[in-house]
């Protein structure tokens, strides 16, 4: 047994102690006796905060989501809050989604915070992630925790830590919290079983405040009034949007919302889908099938914690096209900017935000309205950081990321699938009312106006310890030997977000990446013909992601299919050249 194996065994044997419950001890003993590979995966490291917080497969072990790792994380966070807010009443909010163990994890977090003397606000049942962000600001909390693994498969759960502005923690808090969590090495260090009276339960009365904040985003009430009965199909995918997304649509004035009944059943096993990710067409199948049956204008979904939106629109052939996250972002942002301009709301300094791996189209759209478009690192917490830094100086309109997240307005500081669904429906009503076109036809018109931007994503999954090492080695190789050309077009700029430098290969000049302060293990290659390829290891999943962006002129809507096919073929050729297919 080598030293690494000895360390893993020592960690596992510690979990056989009396301070761990019987079920945990049995599970660990079984791993030791019968499953050495799984033993390594469960104990070779501790779960850490990535771009989306703490996230992992549920089970026993330091590298798994369970009552103990949740407890260690919570006590570490509690200790860090005491350091940062001395002599204050510390207030925290807690919510959870529909995943297996989510309620018990949330209750454990509440117990630990209360036992540390904090004032705790715990929702009575599952709620959307954006409502947790809203609650932190509304209740003047210093922190909050959302128990969710977002759109991951059923085996996963997670823990998102939030700061006083309602955003997920960013630097230096994220790394400092990790340091405090690492100091918690014994179960006895975790405070439990005290001050139950410190816990206040939040119920449906609080939901009304959140829904009222979303209602303030409405821009086209007259159009909705005229098209209130257009058919909208919605699915919560067994998750937290089940009640509040239809309630928000009703608040906006829509009267013909048809939910997918089988997927309104709250179930952490997500029985009707292989994975509850609205990015995938198979996940959207039941909603699209129902939309076809009802001839609905649009089909929408939110993921289990209701921060992401999936959107399928009917094209001129009557087929339902599942938009990618870039297209949804472009539609929502264009709708906001168009209506803000029509209503005379745009002022000097107003801005939008997108992430560095998102489509380049929002830059062009924002420029046409005289609005600044910020680019930031991947993860909505970086969008929230820009909002925080500009607070009181300039106004945030909207922003998002290619991974199906959008936020209009700054009432919360995380992506919001509930409000995104409401705005998408309103945009569809406005298009029909004022332009006589469908939302999909308007998207095509936007491509004619601004250029046809086309994007794609490839996820290369590499599970476990060996996979993590392989992913890191891939980044080392790409950093040392980036491609010289992509499909014959010279790579003219190489962006390295780990060093925050851009190298111009034409002039040889190296200069800082503008407006980005936080470092990230991301590489981007930009070619002479405007193609952009980004490479990024996921912060929350065992995968490395390749993002592709290409562009062409679209002379007319009639040529849409032809140009789309050409751009898709170009992306496929790039994938092949990089050995990704």
N, C-alpha and C positions, 0 to 999 in steps of 0.2 A: 504494500500500500504506500503510494507516494505521499508527499506532504500535503498536496491539495486534497487528496482523498481522506487523509487523516483529519484535516480541518473540517471537511464536510461531515465526517462521521461524528466528530466531537460536537458539532452544532446540532446534529440530529439527536444524539444521545441526551443532550441537555433537554430536549423536548420530551423526554421520557420521565421527567421529574414530576413530583407530586403537585407542583403548582399549575400543571397543565391538566385539562379535564380528561376524563377516561377515553372519550371518543378520539381525541387528538393523539393520546399516547398509543392507542391501538393502531391508528392510521400510520404513525411514524414507525412503529415496530414492524408493521407489515412491509413498509418500504425497505427497511433495513434487511429483513429476512428474504424478501421475494422480488424486489424491484430496484436493483442498484442504479439503473439509468434514471428512473424517476426520482430516486433519492437525491441524485446529483442535481437534477433540475429543480427540486424543491428547496435545496439548501445551499447551492453554490454561491449565491449572493443574496443580498437583501433587496426588497423592492425599493425603488427610488422614484422621486418625483421627476417626470419627464415633461414634455410639452402639455400633456393632459393630466398631470398629477400621478397618483399612485394607481397602477392598474395591473392585474394579473389573473392567472387561473386560480380558481378557488380550491382550497385544500390545505393540508397541514404543511408547515415549513416556512422558513424565513423569506423565500421567494414566492410565496403564495398569499392570496387574500384569505384571511381568516380572522377570528376574533382577536388573536394575539398581535398579528401585524397591524391590524386596525387600531388595537389598543396602544401599541408602541408609537405609531404615527400620531395618534391623538394626544398622547401625553407629551410627546416631543413638541407638537404644535402648541399645546397648552403652556409648556415651559417657555417657548419662544414668545408667546403673547404676553406672558407675565414680564419678560425682559423689556418688551417694547412698550408696554402700557402700564408702567408701575403706578401704584396708588390710584388706579382707575377701576371702576366697575367694568369688567370685561364682559361683553355681550356677543353671543355667537348664534347663528342660525344653522339649522340642519334640515336637509331634505334627502329624498331617495327616490329611485325609480322602481320598476316592477321586477327587477332581477331577483333570482334566488338569493336569499340571505340579506337582501338590501335593508329590509325593515329591522332585522336583528342587529346588523352593523350600525344602522342609524341610531338605534336605541343605545347601543354600547357607546357610541361617540357622545351622545347626550349625557349618559351616566358619568362618563369620565370628565367631561367639561363641568358638569354640575358639581362633581366631587372636588374639582379644583377651585370651586367657589365662583364659577362664572354664571351669569344670567343666560339661560339657554332657551331658544325658541325652536321647537321641533314641530314640523308639520304632522298632522294627524294621520296622513296616508301619503301615497306617492304624489309627487309634484314635478313639473318640468324644471330642468336645470335653470332656465332663465328666471323663473320665479324665485329660486333661491338667491340669485344675484340681486334681484329686485328687493327681496326681504332684507338683505344685509344693509342696503342703503336706506330703506324705508324705516327700519328699526334701529338705525344708528349702531350697527354692530361693528366690532373690530375685525371679525373673521366669520367664516362659514365653511361648512363641509357639505358636499353633495356626494352621496353614495350612488355611483353609476359606472358602468363601463361603456357608456354611449351605445355605439352600434356594433360592438364586438359580439362574437358568438356567445351562446348561453353559458359556457364554462367559465366565463370571465366575470369579474366585478372590479370596481375601482373606487377611488377616493379622490375627489377634487377639492383642494384647499383654496379658499378665497380670502382676499384681504379686505380692508375696510371700505374700499371704493367699489366693491362688488365684482372685482376682477379676480381671475385665478392668479395665484401668487407668481410674481416675477422676481428677477434678480434685484437686490441680493437676498430677498426673503426666501426664495425657493431653496437655494443652497444652504442658507443658514438654518432653515427648518430641518433639512436633512442632517445637519450637524447635531442638532438637538435630539432628533429621533435616534441617531446612532448612539447617543449617550444612554438611551433606555435599553438596557441589556437584560434586565430581570423583570419578571412578571410583577414582582412586589413593588416595583417603582411606579406602576400604573395605579393611579388613585381611582377607586370605584366604590359604589354603595353608599355615597353620602349626598346630602342636600338635595333630595328628590324634589323638594319644594321649589328649587331654583328653575325647574323646567316648566315652561309655558307652552301649551299646545296651540298651534295655529290651525284654524279650520277654514271653512268656505267663506267666512266673512273677510278673511284676508285676500282671498282670490279676487274679490270685487275691486280691491285697490289696484291689483296687478292688471286686471282686464281694463280698468278705467285708464291706466297709463297707456296701454296699447291703443285704445280707442282714439287717443289724442293724435295718433299718427295718421288718421284718416285724411285723405286729400280729395276724394271725389264722391261725396255723399250723394250728390244728385244723380250721378251715373249709377250708383248702387241702387238707388230708389227706383230707377227706371228698369234695371235688370236684376232686381232682387231675387227673382225666381229662377235665374239660370242654374242649371244643375251642376253641383259640385260633389264629387266623390272624395271621401277622406278616410284614411286608415291610420290609427295610432300604432299599428304593429305591436299590439299587446302592451303598449306602454303608457307613459305619463301624460300624453296629449289627449287621452280618451275623452275627457270631460271639458277641458279648457279650450281646446282648439275649436270645437263646434260652438262653444259659448262665445268665443271671440268673433267668429264668423257671424253669429247671430247679432252680436253687439254692433257689427259693422252694417247690418241690415239685410244679410242674406237669409233667405227663408226656405231654400231647397237644398240643404246639405244632406247627403246620403252617406252614412258611415258603413264600412264593411263589417257586418255583424260578427263574423267569426274572429276578426282581429281586434274587436273591442273587448275581448276576454283578457283580463290581466293574468299573464302567465309568463314567468321567467324562463320557461323552456321554449318559448316562441314556437309553438307547435305547428304553425302554418307556413313557416319560412325556414330555409336552411340557415340564414343569418339575417338579423333584423336591420339590415343596412339598406336604406332607400336609394343608394347609389346603384344598386343592382336591379336589373329588370325582373329577374325571377322573384325578388322580394316584393316588387310592385305588381306582380301578376294579378292578384285577386282584385286590387283596386282598378287596374286597367281593364280587366274583364268586366267588372261591374260598370265601369264608365262606358264601355262599348255597348253593353246591354241597355243602359239608360240614355245613351247618346249625350253624355255629360260634356260640358265645356272643358273641364279639366279634372284630373285626378291628382290628389295630393296625399303625402304621407309625412309623418314625423317619426323619428327614431325613438327608441325606448325612453330616453330622457327628454325628448321633444325639443332639442336644440337645433337639429338639422331638418331640412325640408327636402322631400323628393317631389318632383313636379313632372307630370306627363300631360302634354297638350295635343289636341287633335290637329292634324295638318289638312291640307286641301284635299287629300285623298281619303280622308276619314280615318286615317291611322293615328294611333296614339304614340307620340314620340316622347321618350323619357329624356328630359333635358339632363345635361351634365351640370355640375355645380357652377361652372363658369357661366353657362348660359342663364341659369337661374339668377345668379348674381347680376349679370348684365341687364336682364329684364327688370329686376327690382330697382337697381340703381338708376337705369334710364327712366323708369316710371317716376321715381322720386324727383330726379333732376328736372324732368320735363314739367311735372306739375308744380314744383317749387318755382320754376321760371315763369310758368303761366300765371301763378298766383302772386308773383312779385316777392317771393320769400328769400331769394338768393341775395346774400350780402357779401361784401368784400371779406375775404378770409375764410368763408365757408369751405368745407372740405369733405372728401370721402377717403376711405382707406381700403386697401387690399393687401394681400400677402404676396411675397416675392415669387411664389410658384403659381399664382393665379394668372388668368388671361391678361394680355396687354391691352385688351379692348377698353376696359374702364379708364385707362390713362387718356385714350383718345376722346372718349365720351366726356369725361370731366373737363378736359381742355376746351371742348367746344362750348361749354357752359361757363367758362371762366372760373372753374372751381378747381382747387388744388387736389391732386390725388397722391396721398402718401402711400409708400410701399413699406411693408414691415415683415418681420420674420413670421414663419408659420406658427400658428397657435393664436387663438382669439385673444389671449391675454396681451399680446403685443398690439393688437388693435385697441384694446382697452387702455393700454399705456399711452398711446397717442392721444386718445380722448382725454385722459387725465392730464397730460402735459399741456393740452390746449384749452383746458377748462377755464372759462372766464375771459379768454382771449379771442377765440374763434369758434364757430358753430359746426358741430359734426352733423352731417346729413345721413349718411349710411355707409355701410362697408361690409366686407365679407371675404370669404376664402373659397377656393375651388372645391373644398371638401364639404359642400352643401350647407354651409353656414352663412347666415346673413343677420345683420342687426341694423334696423332703422331707428334713429333716435338714440339718446343716451340714458334712457330711464333704467336700463340694465347695462351691464358691462360684460356680456357674453352673448354668443349667438342665440337667436330666439326663433325657434320653429313655429311657435304659436302666432307671433306677429307676422312672420314671413308668409305664412299661409293666408292670413287676412289680407295682406298687401297684394299677394299674387292674385287672389280672387278679385280684389278691387281693381287691379290693373286690367284684368280680363273684361270686367264690366265697363271700364272706361274706354278700352279699345273698341268694344262693340258700339258704345254710345257715341263716341266722338269721331271715330275713324272708320267705323263700319267694317272692321277687320277682327279676326281672332287674335289672341295673344301670340300665337305662333307666327301668324302672318306679320305681325308687328316686329317680331324678332328678325324675320327675313328682311323687312324694310330697313331695320337698323344695320344689318350687314351690308346692304347696298350703300347706306349713308357713310358708315365708318370703316368699312372693310370687313371681309369675311375672316374672322379669327377662329381657328379650330384648334382644339386641345385634346390631349389624351394622357392617360396615366397607366403605368405598368408597375405592379407591386411584385417584387421578388421576395418571397417568403423564405426565411431560413430560421427554423425553430431552435430554441435551446441555446446552451452555452456555446456549442460549436458554431451554430448559426450566427450568433452575435459576433464571434471572432471573425467569421468569414465576411460579414458585412463591413466590419471595420477595416479589414484588409482590402476590400474592394475600394473603399474611400481612399486609402493610402495610395493604391495603384492609380486611381483616377487623378489624384492630386499631383502625383509625380509625372504621369504621362497622359495628360488630357488629349483628346483627339485633335488633329491638325485641321481636318475638314469633316463636314457632315453632309453626306450626299453631294460631294463635290464642291460645296460652298465653304470657303475658308472660315475657320473659327477666328473671329477678330477680337473678341473680348472673353476673358475668363474671370468670372466672379468667384471669389473664395470668401465665404461668410465666416470661416473659422479665423482668418487673419484680417477680415474686413478690408480686403484689397481687391482692386480690379487691375488686371494686366491687359493692356492694349497691345495685341500682337502685331499690329501694323506699325506703331511708333515705338514699341518697346517700353512705353511709359507705364509706371505703376502708381496708382493713386487710391485714396480711401473711397470706400463705397459710401455714397451720400446718404445722410439721414438715418443710417443704421448704427446703433450703438452696441447692441447685444450681439455676441458671437454665437454662431451655430455651425454645425458640421454639414454645410450645404455647399455644393458647387453648381455653377451655371456656365453654360457655353452659349455664346451668341454668335451667329454666323453672319456673313456678308449679306445674305438674302433675308435676314430678319428672323430666321428660325431660332428658337430658344429651347435648350434642353437643360433641365435642372435635375440634380441627383441629391437625395436626402434620405438618410436613415430615419425611420419613424421613431418618435420619442415615446410611443406608447405600445407599439406592437413589434413582433419579431420580423420586420421586413425593411427592405430598402426600396425607396420609391423613385421612379423616373417619370418626370413631367415633360411633355412635349407641347410646344406651341408653334404653330405655323400660320401664315397669313397670305391671302390673295385678294385681289379686287373682285367684287361681285357686280358686274355691269347692270344686271336686272334680276328680279325675283325669278323670272323664267329660267335663268341659268343656274339657279340654286343647286339643284340635284347634281349637275355636271361639276360645278366647282367644289361642292362638298365631297364628291367622290375623288376628285383629284387631290384634295387636301388630305383625305383619309389615306389614300394610297401613299402619299408622301410620308405621312407619319408611320405607316407600316414599313416602309423602306428604311426609315431611320431606326426603327426597332430592330430590323434584321441586321443592319450594319453594326449595331451595338450588341448583337448576339442575344437579344432579349426575346426572340420568338424562335 
